[in-house]
Every structure is written in structure tokens, then in C-alpha cells.
Amino acid sequence: MLRPSILLILLAACGQPAHLSATERQAIVDSLTRQVKAAYDLSRPGVEQRLLSLYPDTGRVVSASGGQMITSRDTLAMGIHAFWVNVGANMRQPHWIWDRMEFDVLAPDAAVMTATYHVPHLTPRNQPHTIGGAWTAVFQKRGERWYVIQEHLSDLPPMTDSAMAAMPGMPSPPASDTAKPAPTKPPK
């Protein structure tokens, strides 16, 4: 079910047609794609700060995930920090892969994106692992920058080893980490 504020944005967009050309719409999609991909580039330092930069410094931010909802940027910042400290910092050789990004430009200053992603990486024990999910975000342009004002995230269920092996971009475990038979004691 759509939240009332998202519904209002959608209705406003439908009620007042945005006079945007296909070129203008594509420019908005390209700008949002660059901004999101740059924020989620795990190969550069400062990931936590870049993720938080997607959200406005002032005003309400609504974020729903895991059956919970928050409406405070401060709480969102604590959630991003907790994710990065407890999950992100433990990923070795992570690579954020956007499987699909779909955009609808609602107005010159409003757009919605639904994207799916996965993040293949190695655990601290050098075991292959992948997290992933779907993210829907409503963006509002403020000045020259786009900000997420509402979002919903859903995680993929945990994957089996065979499913992870089939994921594109999944790193292979280092050769030194291959399974070795347990030593056996000679019979007495």
C-alpha cells in the first residue's frame, strides 16, 4: 500500500503534467543514476558519508525496511552507521552491482527509482557471500541536487552456496582457503 505522501506526489504529478521532453527526462535519469552509483561505490573511502549524502540535511525522511519505519534523518544516519560497522566493514573485496534500475520522472523536481542489486564479497574468513535486495526511492530535487525523501528497502533471503556461485561478479575464495581433509589418527 502506498503511503499517503507518496500517493500525493504521484497524484500531483498526474494532475499537473510536467512539460519535459524525452531529452530532459533522460538527463534527470542520467543524473540520478550517476549520483546513486557514486554513493554506492564501495571501492572508494567514505562510503558511510556518501550513503548519507543521498538524504537531505533538513526536513523529514521516511525510510521503511525489515518491517520498521523511521522518519528522522538522525535515526537513518544511525542505521547507516550500524550497517557499515556491523556488515559493510566486514566485507572483503565488495562490489555493488546494480542488476536493474527503473526510473519514473514525475516532474522536473520529482522522480522515483526502483532498483535491484547484489553485493558479492568475501567474509572475514574468505568465504564467498552475497547480500542483495530491492530499493524504491522517491527523489526530490532541491537546488542542484537530488535527495531521497522516502524509501523502502527489502533484502533478499539468505542465499545458499550454489545460488551464490551462480551470481555474476561473485568472487572465488582464495586458493589457500580450500577445504582440507581433517587429519586422521593412525589406529593403535
N, CA, C and O of each residue as an XYZ file, in Angstrom:
752
protein
N       0.842     -1.181      0.000
C       0.000      0.000      0.000
C       0.882      1.237      0.000
O       1.854      1.302      0.753
N       0.565      2.200     -0.817
C       1.355      3.421     -0.882
C       1.063      4.291      0.326
O      -0.077      4.414      0.773
N       2.132      4.895      0.843
C       1.959      5.854      1.929
C       1.262      7.088      1.371
O       1.431      7.407      0.194
N       0.475      7.795      2.198
C      -0.260      8.958      1.707
C       0.637     10.000      1.042
O       0.236     10.581      0.033
N       1.838     10.258      1.569
C       2.689     11.291      0.978
C       3.196     10.882     -0.399
O       3.299     11.729     -1.287
N       3.514      9.604     -0.599
C       3.927      9.146     -1.931
C       2.747      9.257     -2.880
O       2.900      9.690     -4.022
N       1.581      8.869     -2.415
C       0.379      8.948     -3.238
C       0.112     10.388     -3.663
O      -0.260     10.634     -4.810
N       0.297     11.339     -2.753
C       0.086     12.753     -3.089
C       1.062     13.209     -4.163
O       0.685     13.936     -5.083
N       2.324     12.781     -4.045
C       3.311     13.142     -5.059
C       2.898     12.586     -6.416
O       2.945     13.288     -7.426
N       2.491     11.319     -6.429
C       2.081     10.686     -7.680
C       0.849     11.379     -8.266
O       0.787     11.627     -9.470
N      -0.123     11.688     -7.420
C      -1.329     12.360     -7.905
C      -1.017     13.761     -8.414
O      -1.559     14.195     -9.430
N      -0.151     14.457     -7.712
C       0.229     15.803     -8.154
C       0.917     15.742     -9.508
O       0.683     16.581    -10.377
N       1.765     14.742     -9.674
C       2.459     14.595    -10.943
C       1.481     14.285    -12.072
O       1.636     14.777    -13.190
N       0.474     13.468    -11.775
C      -0.517     13.110    -12.795
C      -1.461     14.276    -13.077
O      -1.889     14.466    -14.216
N      -1.786     15.054    -12.051
C      -2.738     16.150    -12.200
C      -2.159     17.336    -12.948
O      -2.890     18.045    -13.639
N      -0.884     17.561    -12.824
C      -0.232     18.671    -13.492
C       0.881     18.085    -14.365
O       1.982     17.830    -13.876
N       0.605     17.877    -15.621
C       1.615     17.234    -16.446
C       2.895     18.053    -16.497
O       2.879     19.258    -16.747
N       3.984     17.375    -16.257
C       5.288     18.024    -16.345
C       5.626     18.157    -17.818
O       5.542     17.190    -18.577
N       5.992     19.314    -18.199
C       6.329     19.562    -19.595
C       7.818     19.320    -19.786
O       8.623     20.246    -19.886
N       8.146     18.039    -19.833
C       9.540     17.644    -20.017
C       9.668     16.870    -21.317
O       8.852     16.004    -21.630
N      10.688     17.195    -22.048
C      10.954     16.441    -23.273
C      11.610     15.119    -22.900
O      12.040     14.931    -21.762
N      11.683     14.223    -23.845
C      12.369     12.946    -23.621
C      13.828     13.194    -23.256
O      14.386     12.468    -22.432
N      14.447     14.188    -23.843
C      15.842     14.522    -23.539
C      15.973     15.009    -22.103
O      16.908     14.625    -21.401
N      15.046     15.847    -21.662
C      15.087     16.347    -20.283
C      14.856     15.205    -19.285
O      15.525     15.132    -18.255
N      13.916     14.327    -19.595
C      13.664     13.176    -18.717
C      14.915     12.292    -18.634
O      15.296     11.855    -17.548
N      15.541     12.034    -19.764
C      16.734     11.200    -19.774
C      17.870     11.860    -19.001
O      18.642     11.167    -18.339
N      17.986     13.178    -19.072
C      19.022     13.899    -18.322
C      18.811     13.715    -16.815
O      19.777     13.569    -16.067
N      17.558     13.721    -16.373
C      17.249     13.508    -14.954
C      17.619     12.079    -14.569
O      18.258     11.860    -13.540
N      17.224     11.112    -15.387
C      17.562      9.703    -15.108
C      19.078      9.528    -15.047
O      19.590      8.861    -14.148
N      19.793     10.121    -15.996
C      21.260     10.002    -16.017
C      21.886     10.628    -14.766
O      22.821     10.075    -14.187
N      21.360     11.781    -14.361
C      21.880     12.454    -13.166
C      21.654     11.608    -11.915
O      22.559     11.445    -11.098
N      20.445     11.072    -11.772
C      20.143     10.223    -10.616
C      20.978      8.946    -10.631
O      21.473      8.518     -9.588
N      21.136      8.343    -11.792
C      21.940      7.124    -11.900
C      23.377      7.390    -11.460
O      23.944      6.621    -10.684
N      23.964      8.480    -11.955
C      25.345      8.827    -11.556
C      25.443      9.059    -10.050
O      26.372      8.577     -9.402
N      24.487      9.795     -9.497
C      24.525     10.135     -8.074
C      24.411      8.882     -7.209
O      25.161      8.728     -6.245
N      23.487      7.994     -7.541
C      23.287      6.771     -6.755
C      24.502      5.852     -6.886
O      24.997      5.335     -5.885
N      24.982      5.648     -8.102
C      26.127      4.756     -8.300
C      27.377      5.292     -7.611
O      28.158      4.511     -7.067
N      27.578      6.595     -7.624
C      28.740      7.181     -6.935
C      28.634      6.968     -5.426
O      29.631      6.663     -4.771
N      27.435      7.128     -4.873
C      27.252      6.946     -3.430
C      27.532      5.508     -3.009
O      28.057      5.265     -1.922
N      27.182      4.559     -3.868
C      27.331      3.136     -3.540
C      28.608      2.517     -4.091
O      28.721      1.293     -4.155
N      29.569      3.343     -4.490
C      30.853      2.834     -4.972
C      31.673      2.394     -3.758
O      32.227      3.228     -3.042
N      31.745      1.099     -3.535
C      32.419      0.558     -2.353
C      33.932      0.511     -2.500
O      34.630      0.131     -1.560
N      34.449      0.890     -3.664
C      35.895      0.856     -3.879
C      36.580      2.124     -3.370
O      37.807      2.171     -3.280
N      35.805      3.138     -3.041
C      36.368      4.408     -2.562
C      36.119      4.574     -1.071
O      35.113      4.087     -0.554
N      37.017      5.252     -0.376
C      36.781      5.508      1.050
C      35.607      6.479      1.249
O      35.207      7.184      0.323
N      35.069      6.501      2.463
C      33.993      7.428      2.804
C      32.615      6.949      2.409
O      31.721      7.758      2.165
N      32.433      5.630      2.341
C      31.145      5.077      1.906
C      30.011      5.558      2.806
O      28.972      6.001      2.316
N      30.204      5.475      4.094
C      29.139      5.848      5.040
C      28.673      7.283      4.799
O      27.473      7.555      4.795
N      29.619      8.200      4.599
C      29.272      9.601      4.368
C      28.566      9.782      3.021
O      27.626     10.569      2.908
N      29.028      9.045      1.997
C      28.389      9.162      0.686
C      26.962      8.625      0.713
O      26.070      9.210      0.100
N      26.739      7.520      1.417
C      25.374      6.987      1.523
C      24.463      8.015      2.193
O      23.348      8.256      1.729
N      24.930      8.610      3.265
C      24.119      9.595      3.981
C      23.885     10.853      3.148
O      22.885     11.544      3.339
N      24.804     11.156      2.221
C      24.644     12.360      1.391
C      23.455     12.264      0.442
O      23.052     13.272     -0.139
N      22.889     11.076      0.274
C      21.709     10.929     -0.581
C      20.451     11.517      0.065
O      19.444     11.722     -0.614
N      20.504     11.787      1.365
C      19.331     12.242      2.112
C      19.500     13.712      2.479
O      20.622     14.149      2.734
N      18.409     14.490      2.512
C      18.530     15.921      2.835
C      18.956     16.144      4.288
O      18.673     15.332      5.169
N      19.643     17.266      4.512
C      20.070     17.621      5.871
C      18.894     18.059      6.734
O      18.923     17.912      7.956
N      17.859     18.599      6.093
C      16.701     19.101      6.837
C      15.424     18.487      6.274
O      15.387     17.986      5.150
N      14.398     18.544      7.082
C      13.113     18.006      6.648
C      13.003     16.530      6.986
O      13.964     15.895      7.420
N      11.837     16.016      6.779
C      11.540     14.636      7.112
C      12.068     13.697      6.039
O      12.018     13.997      4.847
N      12.574     12.559      6.486
C      12.981     11.474      5.602
C      12.258     10.234      6.109
O      12.374      9.889      7.285
N      11.513      9.561      5.239
C      10.798      8.353      5.625
C      11.531      7.166      5.019
O      11.764      7.114      3.812
N      11.890      6.211      5.876
C      12.601      5.025      5.419
C      11.951      3.794      6.053
O      11.782      3.726      7.270
N      11.591      2.824      5.210
C      10.993      1.583      5.695
C      11.870      0.416      5.264
O      12.322      0.338      4.122
N      12.096     -0.488      6.211
C      12.914     -1.672      5.937
C      12.688     -2.683      7.041
O      12.575     -2.319      8.211
N      12.621     -3.943      6.676
C      12.516     -5.006      7.667
C      11.313     -4.877      8.584
O      11.382     -5.249      9.756
N      10.205     -4.352      8.060
C       9.011     -4.208      8.869
C       9.038     -3.030      9.823
O       8.150     -2.895     10.665
N      10.045     -2.173      9.704
C      10.174     -0.993     10.562
C      10.109      0.265      9.711
O      10.391      0.223      8.514
N       9.739      1.382     10.325
C       9.720      2.664      9.629
C      10.328      3.727     10.530
O      10.053      3.784     11.729
N      11.158      4.564      9.929
C      11.707      5.703     10.656
C      11.400      6.971      9.867
O      11.197      6.931      8.654
N      11.372      8.090     10.574
C      11.055      9.371      9.925
C      12.037     10.456     10.339
O      11.719     11.643     10.262
N      13.202     10.068     10.767
C      14.187     11.029     11.249
C      15.522     10.788     10.556
O      15.983      9.650     10.462
N      16.139     11.856     10.074
C      17.449     11.724      9.431
C      18.477     11.211     10.438
O      19.339     10.408     10.083
N      18.395     11.663     11.684
C      19.343     11.207     12.705
C      19.250      9.698     12.905
O      20.273      9.021     13.012
N      18.022      9.167     12.957
C      17.842      7.726     13.111
C      18.340      6.994     11.873
O      18.954      5.932     11.980
N      18.077      7.558     10.700
C      18.576      6.987      9.451
C      20.104      6.953      9.462
O      20.707      5.957      9.063
N      20.728      8.037      9.915
C      22.191      8.099      9.986
C      22.734      7.020     10.926
O      23.757      6.402     10.632
N      22.054      6.791     12.055
C      22.481      5.727     12.975
C      22.340      4.360     12.312
O      23.181      3.484     12.515
N      21.280      4.171     11.519
C      21.085      2.904     10.815
C      22.156      2.660      9.769
O      22.657      1.543      9.645
N      22.515      3.693      9.014
C      23.587      3.566      8.020
C      24.902      3.255      8.721
O      25.666      2.399      8.275
N      25.158      3.951      9.815
C      26.388      3.697     10.586
C      26.420      2.260     11.103
O      27.441      1.580     10.991
N      25.308      1.801     11.666
C      25.253      0.431     12.198
C      25.460     -0.587     11.074
O      26.174     -1.573     11.260
N      24.846     -0.361      9.914
C      25.049     -1.269      8.783
C      26.523     -1.302      8.396
O      27.098     -2.372      8.201
N      27.126     -0.128      8.289
C      28.508     -0.100      7.820
C      29.458     -0.738      8.832
O      30.360     -1.482      8.447
N      29.265     -0.457     10.119
C      30.147     -1.017     11.151
C      29.958     -2.522     11.294
O      30.937     -3.255     11.434
N      28.720     -2.989     11.260
C      28.427     -4.404     11.503
C      28.463     -5.287     10.262
O      28.725     -6.485     10.366
N      28.206     -4.717      9.099
C      28.161     -5.521      7.875
C      29.199     -5.038      6.870
O      30.082     -5.795      6.470
N      29.093     -3.798      6.472
C      29.954     -3.271      5.406
C      31.433     -3.381      5.690
O      32.205     -3.763      4.811
N      31.843     -3.051      6.904
C      33.270     -3.079      7.242
C      33.831     -4.496      7.257
O      35.046     -4.680      7.189
N      32.964     -5.494      7.345
C      33.414     -6.883      7.362
C      33.451     -7.524      5.978
O      33.887     -8.666      5.836
N      33.003     -6.806      4.969
C      33.021     -7.347      3.614
C      34.412     -7.130      3.012
O      34.957     -6.028      3.075
N      34.973     -8.176      2.434
C      36.270     -8.086      1.762
C      36.003     -8.111      0.260
O      35.222     -8.929     -0.226
N      36.651     -7.217     -0.461
C      36.505     -7.101     -1.913
C      35.041     -6.972     -2.340
O      34.606     -7.652     -3.270
N      34.279     -6.104     -1.669
C      32.866     -5.980     -2.055
C      32.723     -5.222     -3.374
O      33.519     -4.339     -3.694
N      31.711     -5.583     -4.114
C      31.412     -4.895     -5.366
C      29.896     -4.762     -5.474
O      29.190     -5.762     -5.599
N      29.400     -3.534     -5.428
C      27.963     -3.284     -5.513
C      27.560     -3.391     -6.974
O      28.075     -2.658     -7.819
N      26.653     -4.289     -7.271
C      26.196     -4.496     -8.644
C      24.715     -4.144     -8.724
O      23.879     -4.738     -8.042
N      24.412     -3.169     -9.568
C      23.025     -2.792     -9.804
C      22.501     -3.700    -10.901
O      22.924     -3.593    -12.053
N      21.590     -4.587    -10.556
C      21.038     -5.523    -11.528
C      20.077     -4.814    -12.475
O      20.078     -5.060    -13.682
N      19.267     -3.938    -11.914
C      18.277     -3.217    -12.715
C      17.909     -1.934    -11.984
O      17.735     -1.932    -10.765
N      17.792     -0.849    -12.732
C      17.349      0.439    -12.192
C      16.240      0.956    -13.107
O      16.450      1.155    -14.304
N      15.074      1.165    -12.536
C      13.937      1.695    -13.284
C      13.543      3.049    -12.682
O      13.369      3.172    -11.469
N      13.407      4.050    -13.534
C      13.061      5.400    -13.085
C      11.760      5.850    -13.729
O      11.464      5.518    -14.877
N      10.994      6.610    -12.966
C       9.868      7.366    -13.498
C      10.086      8.804    -13.075
O      10.147      9.107    -11.884
N      10.204      9.688    -14.053
C      10.347     11.114    -13.768
C       8.940     11.670    -13.662
O       8.176     11.657    -14.627
N       8.608     12.158    -12.475
C       7.249     12.639    -12.201
C       7.088     14.120    -12.513
O       6.004     14.569    -12.886
N       8.165     14.872    -12.359
C       8.159     16.317    -12.562
C       9.620     16.760    -12.667
O      10.518     15.953    -12.426
N       9.874     17.996    -13.013
C      11.268     18.448    -13.096
C      12.032     18.304    -11.775
O      13.263     18.264    -11.767
N      11.298     18.226    -10.657
C      11.955     18.117     -9.357
C      11.516     16.889     -8.566
O      11.701     16.848     -7.349
N      10.934     15.881     -9.235
C      10.491     14.674     -8.529
C      10.644     13.452     -9.431
O      10.281     13.470    -10.607
N      11.191     12.396     -8.843
C      11.371     11.145     -9.587
C      11.350      9.989     -8.598
O      11.608     10.162     -7.407
N      11.038      8.817     -9.115
C      11.056      7.614     -8.288
C      11.918      6.575     -8.997
O      11.901      6.455    -10.222
N      12.663      5.836     -8.201
C      13.529      4.781     -8.717
C      13.230      3.498     -7.961
O      13.103      3.503     -6.737
N      13.120      2.404     -8.693
C      13.103      1.082     -8.076
C      14.266      0.325     -8.681
O      14.407      0.246     -9.901
N      15.092     -0.227     -7.822
C      16.308     -0.898     -8.285
C      16.500     -2.204     -7.528
O      16.086     -2.347     -6.378
N      17.134     -3.143     -8.200
C      17.570     -4.377     -7.556
C      19.090     -4.421     -7.633
O      19.697     -3.883     -8.560
N      19.687     -5.066     -6.649
C      21.139     -5.075     -6.548
C      21.595     -6.330     -5.823
O      20.810     -7.020     -5.173
N      22.879     -6.604     -5.953
C      23.517     -7.607     -5.107
C      24.963     -7.183     -4.891
O      25.549     -6.464     -5.700
N      25.523     -7.647     -3.776
C      26.878     -7.254     -3.375
C      27.685     -8.515     -3.075
O      27.695     -8.996     -1.942
N      28.357     -9.047     -4.087
C      29.223    -10.191     -3.822
C      30.472     -9.714     -3.076
O      31.002     -8.640     -3.359
N      30.926    -10.513     -2.137
C      32.107    -10.171     -1.352
C      32.612    -11.437     -0.663
O      32.009    -12.505     -0.768
N      33.706    -11.294      0.029
C      34.240    -12.369      0.863
C      34.033    -11.983      2.313
O      34.128    -10.810      2.671
N      33.749    -12.977      3.150
C      33.609    -12.736      4.583
C      35.004    -12.579      5.186
O      35.998    -12.812      4.499
N      35.093    -12.189      6.451
C      36.413    -12.120      7.089
C      37.161    -13.460      7.075
O      38.382    -13.487      7.231
N      36.438    -14.565      6.890
C      37.077    -15.889      6.792
C      37.331    -16.290      5.338
O      37.610    -17.452      5.047
N      37.231    -15.322      4.435
C      37.453    -15.530      2.995
C      36.461    -16.498      2.360
O      36.800    -17.204      1.411
N      35.255    -16.531      2.874
C      34.190    -17.341      2.286
C      33.337    -16.444      1.394
O      33.014    -15.321      1.783
N      32.965    -16.920      0.200
C      32.117    -16.095     -0.656
C      30.741    -15.892     -0.021
O      30.178    -16.802      0.588
N      30.225    -14.699     -0.176
C      28.924    -14.357      0.393
C      28.324    -13.254     -0.466
O      29.052    -12.468     -1.073
N      27.011    -13.196     -0.516
C      26.330    -12.150     -1.273
C      25.132    -11.658     -0.472
O      24.368    -12.445      0.087
N      24.990    -10.335     -0.430
C      23.765     -9.731      0.079
C      23.108     -9.024     -1.100
O      23.772     -8.732     -2.094
N      21.848     -8.754     -1.001
C      21.177     -8.063     -2.087
C      19.759     -7.732     -1.708
O      19.292     -8.066     -0.619
N      19.076     -7.070     -2.624
C      17.696     -6.724     -2.360
C      17.129     -5.796     -3.404
O      17.627     -5.704     -4.526
N      16.074     -5.110     -3.008
C      15.403     -4.129     -3.863
C      15.241     -2.842     -3.071
O      15.083     -2.860     -1.850
N      15.285     -1.725     -3.789
C      15.193     -0.412     -3.156
C      14.295      0.464     -4.017
O      14.535      0.628     -5.213
N      13.276      1.016     -3.411
C      12.448      2.021     -4.073
C      12.665      3.332     -3.344
O      12.543      3.404     -2.121
N      12.988      4.369     -4.105
C      13.278      5.673     -3.508
C      12.572      6.776     -4.279
O      12.571      6.794     -5.510
N      11.971      7.694     -3.532
C      11.376      8.896     -4.114
C      12.404     10.008     -3.934
O      12.830     10.302     -2.817
N      12.794     10.620     -5.046
C      13.790     11.697     -5.033
C      13.104     13.036     -5.256
O      12.157     13.155     -6.033
N      13.610     14.035     -4.551
C      13.163     15.407     -4.754
C      14.399     16.248     -5.039
O      15.421     16.107     -4.367
N      14.303     17.118     -6.031
C      15.432     17.993     -6.352
C      15.325     19.252     -5.514
O      14.299     19.932     -5.500
N      16.405     19.543     -4.820
C      16.491     20.756     -4.004
C      17.733     21.496     -4.458
O      18.854     21.025     -4.263
N      17.530     22.651     -5.062
C      18.663     23.362     -5.654
C      19.168     22.561     -6.846
O      18.397     22.229     -7.747
N      20.443     22.253     -6.854
C      21.036     21.499     -7.962
C      21.194     20.017     -7.647
O      21.752     19.276     -8.456
N      20.718     19.571     -6.494
C      20.975     18.201     -6.058
C      19.676     17.444     -5.790
O      18.678     18.030     -5.370
N      19.703     16.134     -6.039
C      18.577     15.250     -5.770
C      18.760     14.588     -4.417
O      19.873     14.213     -4.049
N      17.662     14.444     -3.668
C      17.697     13.811     -2.354
C      16.576     12.779     -2.233
O      15.490     12.954     -2.785
N      16.856     11.714     -1.510
C      15.844     10.708     -1.193
C      14.988     11.265     -0.058
O      15.506     11.621      1.000
N      13.682     11.340     -0.281
C      12.799     11.820      0.783
C      11.943     10.687      1.341
O      11.455     10.778      2.468
N      11.753      9.612      0.556
C      11.077      8.412      1.040
C      11.697      7.210      0.353
O      12.101      7.271     -0.808
N      11.763      6.093      1.113
C      12.347      4.883      0.541
C      11.778      3.646      1.217
O      11.255      3.690      2.331
N      11.901      2.556      0.502
C      11.588      1.242      1.057
C      12.649      0.275      0.562
O      12.926      0.204     -0.636
N      13.239     -0.466      1.483
C      14.257     -1.454      1.145
C      13.772     -2.832      1.554
O      13.155     -3.002      2.606
N      14.055     -3.804      0.718
C      13.758     -5.186      1.089
C      14.964     -6.044      0.727
O      15.519     -5.942     -0.367
N      15.349     -6.886      1.670
C      16.521     -7.738      1.490
C      16.141     -9.042      0.813
O      15.034     -9.553      0.982
N      17.082     -9.567      0.043
C      16.924    -10.922     -0.470
C      17.043    -11.878      0.703
O      17.761    -11.581      1.658
N      16.365    -13.012      0.662
C      16.590    -14.006      1.715
C      18.018    -14.534      1.609
O      18.633    -14.428      0.548
N      18.556    -15.103      2.693
C      19.915    -15.647      2.634
C      20.039    -16.648      1.487
O      19.120    -17.411      1.192
N      21.210    -16.614      0.852
C      21.431    -17.469     -0.313
C      22.247    -18.699      0.050
O      23.087    -18.668      0.949
N      21.980    -19.776     -0.666
C      22.776    -20.989     -0.500
C      24.089    -20.818     -1.261
O      24.215    -19.921     -2.094
N      25.062    -21.676     -0.976
C      26.350    -21.602     -1.674
C      26.174    -21.757     -3.176
O      26.834    -21.063     -3.949
N      25.283    -22.669     -3.604
C      25.108    -22.886     -5.042
C      24.476    -21.667     -5.705
O      24.809    -21.349     -6.847
N      23.571    -20.980     -5.011
C      22.969    -19.769     -5.570
C      23.997    -18.663     -5.666
O      24.021    -17.921     -6.649
N      24.853    -18.541     -4.652
C      25.887    -17.510     -4.690
C      26.858    -17.756     -5.830
O      27.290    -16.810     -6.490
N      27.206    -19.004     -6.071
C      28.164    -19.329     -7.130
C      27.612    -18.936     -8.493
O      28.383    -18.656     -9.410
N      26.291    -18.910     -8.641
C      25.677    -18.574     -9.920
C      25.544    -17.069    -10.131
O      25.204    -16.637    -11.232
N      25.804    -16.258     -9.101
C      25.642    -14.816     -9.213
C      26.808    -14.216     -9.982
O      27.962    -14.532     -9.690
N      26.530    -13.347    -10.971
C      27.615    -12.695    -11.701
C      28.433    -11.822    -10.762
O      27.885    -11.156     -9.883
N      29.724    -11.830    -10.951
C      30.609    -10.991    -10.148
C      30.989    -11.580     -8.816
O      31.717    -10.943     -8.055
N      30.527    -12.768     -8.506
C      30.833    -13.395     -7.217
C      32.304    -13.788     -7.182
O      32.748    -14.573     -8.020
N      33.074    -13.255     -6.224
C      34.490    -13.609     -6.163
C      34.670    -15.053     -5.718
O      33.890    -15.574     -4.921
N      35.694    -15.679     -6.236
C      36.033    -17.034     -5.817
C      36.887    -16.959     -4.572
O      37.655    -16.010     -4.417
N      36.779    -17.929     -3.678
C      37.618    -17.897     -2.494
C      39.074    -18.091     -2.904
O      39.356    -18.762     -3.897
N      40.005    -17.505     -2.140
C      41.415    -17.676     -2.449
C      41.804    -19.150     -2.403
O      41.215    -19.934     -1.659
N      42.806    -19.518     -3.208
C      43.248    -20.909     -3.286
C      43.715    -21.427     -1.936
O      43.567    -22.616     -1.655
N      44.268    -20.575     -1.103
C      44.776    -21.006      0.196
C      43.663    -21.358      1.164
O      43.919    -21.921      2.228
N      42.421    -21.031      0.803
C      41.300    -21.256      1.709
C      40.463    -22.475      1.290
O      39.319    -22.626      1.719
N      41.038    -23.332      0.458
C      40.280    -24.503      0.031
C      40.176    -25.493      1.169
O      41.029    -25.543      2.056
N      39.122    -26.277      1.129
C      38.892    -27.246      2.201
C      39.976    -28.319      2.193
O      40.369    -28.813      1.136
N      40.452    -28.671      3.381
C      41.464    -29.702      3.543
C      40.860    -30.805      4.383
O      40.094    -30.538      5.309
N      41.202    -32.061      4.060
C      40.649    -33.131      4.886
C      41.173    -33.032      6.320
O      42.304    -32.610      6.560
N      40.336    -33.425      7.246
C      40.739    -33.410      8.663
C      41.810    -34.478      8.874
O      41.722    -35.577      8.326
N      42.826    -34.140      9.678
C      43.860    -35.135      9.936
C      43.262    -36.335     10.671
O      42.396    -36.185     11.532
N      43.736    -37.509     10.318
C      43.260    -38.724     10.998
C      44.392    -39.309     11.811
O      45.568    -39.193     11.468
N      43.996    -39.943     12.902
C      44.995    -40.593     13.747
C      45.154    -42.032     13.271
O      44.168    -42.698     12.956
N      46.389    -42.510     13.219
C      46.569    -43.915     12.838
C      45.968    -44.823     13.912
O      45.988    -44.481     15.094
N      45.434    -45.978     13.506
C      44.847    -46.888     14.501
C      45.919    -47.403     15.442
O      47.074    -47.549     15.042
N      45.552    -47.680     16.691
C      46.516    -48.162     17.693
C      46.602    -49.643     17.675
O      47.361    -50.227     18.449
